[in-house]
Amino acid sequence: MTTVNKKKVFFIASRFGCLEELLKHNSFEIIELWVLQDSALHSRLINESVPYQLFNLGDKKKILSRIAESNFDILFSNGCPFILPVSSIKKPHQLFINTHPTMLPYLKGKTGINGVLYHKMKYFGATTHFMDDGIDTGKIIAQKKAKVSPDLDIGLVYFISFQLEKDCFTHALNLLVKTNYQIRGKKQVGEGSYFNRTEDLLTIDITKHTTEEILLKIQSFGLQTQGAKCQIDNKTYLIFDAEKISNNYLLDNFLSAKPGEILLQYDAKFLLKTLNGIIKVKNYKTL
């Protein structure tokens, strides 16, 4: 009977997908699992029998201390909110590996998924890569991708991106085992890009942004946990869904209205005048 020499794993994460795949694999043993408090992973594990420890955004020093003290072979990261100083904490025999929910080198950073729609990407995906001291800049072990289609809203882009993370991570695990952990990865080609969901990007200025710019923001940030922020009649609105009005009668009827004016309210929707047209706001809340 062959004995499997399992690699000891230090896992730090805020999402469940990669952990789920790792738990199925008999080549790895998780010796420490650190979970971001109040994350999707935390919610998932509350009713599971998997042992874990919680950390929050202020615990970077504690995490670095545990990494230094822990006797692991591989550190896996999936949604870690910290940039780890890999070159100063990694021991010679250790591997540091991250799985990121975009096609690197594009859309590096913590909130890159929103950039898929904001930058009108043709493809999106996930990447498992070796970690270095940069932000999502290490050599690539595996990637998976999908085509952006017109029927995808930002919620579906998130869902598919996280599914692709699972597929990508599983492929990377198999490559690691197959090569006896000697795989070196491929250098990222090109400068790529970074994307962060800043307050400025989330904010609509009804006096400056065109209909197309407004709709792009709403499309890119239309999750109920996000939303595009807009000041209308001294109220703050979070807008999650809207569309352009193309009906000539409506456009002509409200031609003299000023940008920011609510033209019509009906059925929990409203028409909003923009610099160069009208949008129908279909899903929103006021703050």
C-alpha positions as CSV (number, residue, x, y, z in Angstrom):
1,M,0.0,0.0,0.0
2,T,1.4,3.4,-1.1
3,T,1.7,6.0,1.6
4,V,0.9,9.5,0.4
5,N,3.4,12.1,1.6
6,K,1.0,15.0,2.2
7,K,2.1,18.5,1.9
8,K,1.3,20.7,4.9
9,V,-0.8,23.7,4.1
10,F,-1.3,27.1,5.6
11,F,-4.5,28.5,4.1
12,I,-5.7,32.1,4.3
13,A,-8.9,33.0,2.6
14,S,-12.2,34.8,2.4
15,R,-13.9,32.7,-0.3
16,F,-14.9,29.0,-0.2
17,G,-14.3,27.7,-3.7
18,C,-10.6,26.9,-3.5
19,L,-10.8,25.5,0.0
20,E,-13.6,23.2,-1.1
21,E,-11.4,21.8,-3.9
22,L,-8.4,21.5,-1.5
23,L,-10.4,19.4,1.0
24,K,-11.2,16.9,-1.8
25,H,-7.5,16.4,-2.6
26,N,-5.6,13.6,-0.7
27,S,-2.1,15.1,-1.4
28,F,-2.5,18.0,1.1
29,E,-3.1,18.4,4.8
30,I,-4.4,21.8,6.1
31,I,-2.6,22.5,9.4
32,E,-3.8,26.1,9.7
33,L,-6.9,27.7,8.2
34,W,-7.3,31.4,8.7
35,V,-10.7,32.9,7.6
36,L,-11.5,36.6,7.2
37,Q,-14.2,37.5,9.7
38,D,-17.7,38.2,8.2
39,S,-16.5,37.0,4.8
40,A,-18.4,34.6,2.5
41,L,-16.1,31.8,3.7
42,H,-16.9,32.6,7.3
43,S,-20.6,32.4,6.7
44,R,-20.2,29.1,4.9
45,L,-18.0,27.4,7.6
46,I,-20.2,28.3,10.6
47,N,-22.2,25.1,10.1
48,E,-19.4,23.0,8.8
49,S,-17.0,20.7,10.8
50,V,-13.9,22.2,9.3
51,P,-11.7,23.7,12.1
52,Y,-10.6,27.3,11.4
53,Q,-9.4,30.5,13.1
54,L,-10.8,34.0,12.4
55,F,-8.8,37.2,11.6
56,N,-9.8,40.7,10.7
57,L,-8.4,43.5,8.6
58,G,-6.3,44.7,11.6
59,D,-4.6,41.4,12.2
60,K,-1.8,41.6,9.6
61,K,1.0,41.4,12.2
62,K,-0.7,38.4,13.9
63,I,-1.0,36.6,10.5
64,L,2.6,37.3,9.6
65,S,3.7,36.0,13.0
66,R,1.8,32.8,12.5
67,I,3.2,32.3,9.0
68,A,6.7,32.7,10.5
69,E,6.1,30.2,13.3
70,S,4.1,27.6,11.3
71,N,5.8,24.5,9.9
72,F,4.0,24.4,6.5
73,D,5.1,23.5,3.0
74,I,2.7,25.5,1.0
75,L,0.8,28.7,1.8
76,F,-2.4,29.0,-0.3
77,S,-4.2,32.4,-0.5
78,N,-7.7,33.0,-1.8
79,G,-9.1,36.4,-1.0
80,C,-6.4,37.4,1.5
81,P,-6.8,41.2,2.1
82,F,-3.1,41.7,2.9
83,I,0.0,42.1,0.7
84,L,2.4,39.5,2.2
85,P,6.2,40.4,2.2
86,V,7.0,37.0,0.6
87,S,10.7,37.5,0.1
88,S,11.3,38.2,3.8
89,I,9.1,35.5,5.3
90,K,9.3,32.6,2.9
91,K,11.6,29.7,3.9
92,P,13.6,28.0,1.1
93,H,11.4,24.8,1.0
94,Q,8.1,26.7,1.0
95,L,5.7,27.7,-1.8
96,F,3.4,30.7,-1.6
97,I,0.5,30.5,-4.1
98,N,-2.5,32.8,-4.6
99,T,-5.6,32.3,-6.7
100,H,-7.0,35.6,-8.1
101,P,-10.4,36.0,-9.9
102,T,-9.2,37.7,-13.1
103,M,-7.0,36.9,-16.1
104,L,-3.7,38.3,-14.9
105,P,-1.9,40.4,-15.8
106,Y,-5.2,42.3,-16.2
107,L,-7.3,43.7,-13.4
108,K,-4.9,43.1,-10.5
109,G,-6.1,44.2,-7.0
110,K,-8.8,43.4,-4.5
111,T,-11.8,44.4,-6.6
112,G,-10.7,43.5,-10.1
113,I,-13.9,41.7,-11.1
114,N,-15.9,44.9,-11.4
115,G,-13.3,46.0,-14.0
116,V,-14.5,43.3,-16.4
117,L,-17.6,45.3,-17.3
118,Y,-16.1,48.7,-16.6
119,H,-13.3,48.2,-19.0
120,K,-15.5,46.3,-21.5
121,M,-13.2,43.2,-21.5
122,K,-13.9,40.5,-24.1
123,Y,-12.8,37.7,-21.8
124,F,-12.5,37.2,-18.1
125,G,-11.3,34.4,-15.8
126,A,-9.1,33.4,-12.9
127,T,-5.4,32.8,-12.3
128,T,-3.4,30.7,-9.8
129,H,0.1,32.1,-9.5
130,F,3.2,32.0,-7.3
131,M,3.3,35.0,-4.9
132,D,6.0,37.6,-4.9
133,D,6.2,41.0,-3.1
134,G,4.0,42.7,-5.7
135,I,0.2,42.8,-6.0
136,D,-0.8,39.8,-8.1
137,T,2.4,39.9,-10.1
138,G,3.9,36.4,-9.6
139,K,4.5,33.7,-12.2
140,I,1.4,31.9,-13.5
141,I,0.7,28.3,-12.7
142,A,-2.7,28.0,-14.3
143,Q,-5.5,30.0,-15.9
144,K,-9.1,29.5,-16.9
145,K,-11.2,31.9,-18.9
146,A,-14.7,32.6,-20.3
147,K,-16.1,34.9,-22.9
148,V,-18.0,38.0,-21.9
149,S,-21.5,37.8,-23.4
150,P,-24.2,40.5,-23.5
151,D,-26.5,38.6,-21.1
152,L,-24.0,38.8,-18.2
153,D,-24.7,41.3,-15.5
154,I,-22.1,42.0,-12.7
155,G,-23.7,39.4,-10.4
156,L,-23.2,36.6,-13.1
157,V,-19.7,37.9,-13.8
158,Y,-18.9,37.4,-10.0
159,F,-20.4,34.0,-10.0
160,I,-18.6,32.7,-13.0
161,S,-15.3,34.3,-11.9
162,F,-15.5,32.4,-8.6
163,Q,-16.4,29.2,-10.4
164,L,-13.4,29.7,-12.7
165,E,-11.2,30.2,-9.5
166,K,-12.2,26.7,-8.4
167,D,-11.4,25.2,-11.8
168,C,-8.1,27.0,-12.1
169,F,-7.1,26.1,-8.5
170,T,-7.9,22.4,-9.1
171,H,-5.8,22.4,-12.3
172,A,-2.9,24.1,-10.4
173,L,-3.1,21.5,-7.6
174,N,-2.9,18.6,-10.1
175,L,0.1,20.3,-11.9
176,L,1.9,20.7,-8.6
177,V,1.5,17.0,-7.8
178,K,2.3,15.9,-11.3
179,T,5.5,17.8,-11.4
180,N,6.5,16.8,-7.8
181,Y,6.1,20.5,-6.9
182,Q,8.9,21.5,-9.3
183,I,6.7,23.6,-11.7
184,R,8.1,27.1,-12.0
185,G,5.2,28.9,-13.7
186,K,5.2,31.4,-16.6
187,K,6.2,35.0,-16.3
188,Q,3.3,37.4,-16.8
189,V,3.5,39.1,-20.2
190,G,2.8,42.8,-20.5
191,E,2.1,45.5,-18.0
192,G,-1.5,44.6,-17.6
193,S,-3.7,46.7,-15.4
194,Y,-5.0,47.3,-11.8
195,F,-8.6,48.0,-10.8
196,N,-9.9,49.2,-7.5
197,R,-13.5,50.0,-6.7
198,T,-12.9,53.5,-5.5
199,E,-15.5,56.0,-4.3
200,D,-14.9,58.1,-7.3
201,L,-15.7,55.2,-9.7
202,L,-18.8,54.4,-7.7
203,T,-20.1,58.0,-7.9
204,I,-22.4,59.4,-10.6
205,D,-22.2,63.2,-11.2
206,I,-25.4,63.9,-13.0
207,T,-24.2,67.3,-14.1
208,K,-21.0,65.9,-15.7
209,H,-21.5,62.3,-16.8
210,T,-23.2,61.3,-20.0
211,T,-26.0,58.7,-20.2
212,E,-23.4,56.1,-21.4
213,E,-21.0,56.9,-18.6
214,I,-23.8,56.6,-16.0
215,L,-25.0,53.3,-17.4
216,L,-21.5,51.9,-17.4
217,K,-21.1,52.7,-13.7
218,I,-24.5,51.1,-12.9
219,Q,-23.7,48.0,-15.0
220,S,-20.3,47.6,-13.4
221,F,-21.3,48.1,-9.7
222,G,-24.9,46.9,-9.8
223,L,-24.7,44.4,-6.9
224,Q,-27.0,45.0,-3.9
225,T,-23.8,45.2,-1.8
226,Q,-22.3,47.9,-4.0
227,G,-24.4,50.2,-6.2
228,A,-23.6,53.4,-8.1
229,K,-24.1,56.5,-5.9
230,C,-26.0,59.5,-7.2
231,Q,-27.2,62.8,-5.6
232,I,-30.7,63.7,-6.8
233,D,-32.8,66.4,-5.2
234,N,-30.6,66.5,-2.1
235,K,-31.1,62.8,-1.6
236,T,-28.5,60.0,-2.0
237,Y,-29.5,57.2,-4.3
238,L,-27.8,53.8,-4.7
239,I,-28.7,52.6,-8.2
240,F,-28.4,48.9,-9.1
241,D,-30.1,48.7,-12.5
242,A,-31.1,51.2,-15.2
243,E,-31.5,51.4,-19.0
244,K,-31.4,54.1,-21.7
245,I,-34.7,55.5,-22.9
246,S,-34.8,55.5,-26.7
247,N,-38.5,56.4,-27.2
248,N,-38.8,59.6,-29.3
249,Y,-42.0,60.8,-27.7
250,L,-40.4,60.7,-24.2
251,L,-37.2,62.3,-25.4
252,D,-39.0,65.1,-27.2
253,N,-41.6,65.6,-24.3
254,F,-38.8,66.1,-21.7
255,L,-36.3,67.8,-24.0
256,S,-36.2,71.0,-21.9
257,A,-35.8,69.3,-18.5
258,K,-32.6,69.8,-16.6
259,P,-30.0,67.1,-15.9
260,G,-30.8,65.5,-12.5
261,E,-34.6,66.1,-12.7
262,I,-36.8,63.2,-12.0
263,L,-39.3,63.2,-14.8
264,L,-41.7,60.5,-13.9
265,Q,-42.2,58.0,-11.1
266,Y,-44.2,54.8,-11.5
267,D,-44.1,51.1,-10.3
268,A,-41.1,51.6,-8.1
269,K,-39.2,53.0,-11.1
270,F,-38.4,56.6,-12.3
271,L,-37.2,58.4,-15.3
272,L,-34.1,60.6,-14.8
273,K,-32.9,63.3,-17.1
274,T,-29.2,63.2,-18.0
275,L,-26.9,65.5,-19.9
276,N,-27.7,63.9,-23.2
277,G,-30.9,61.9,-22.7
278,I,-33.0,60.0,-20.2
279,I,-32.5,56.8,-18.2
280,K,-35.1,54.6,-16.6
281,V,-33.9,53.7,-13.1
282,K,-35.4,50.2,-12.3
283,N,-33.7,49.1,-9.1
284,Y,-32.5,51.5,-6.4
285,K,-32.6,52.5,-2.8
286,T,-32.2,55.8,-0.9
287,L,-29.7,56.4,1.9
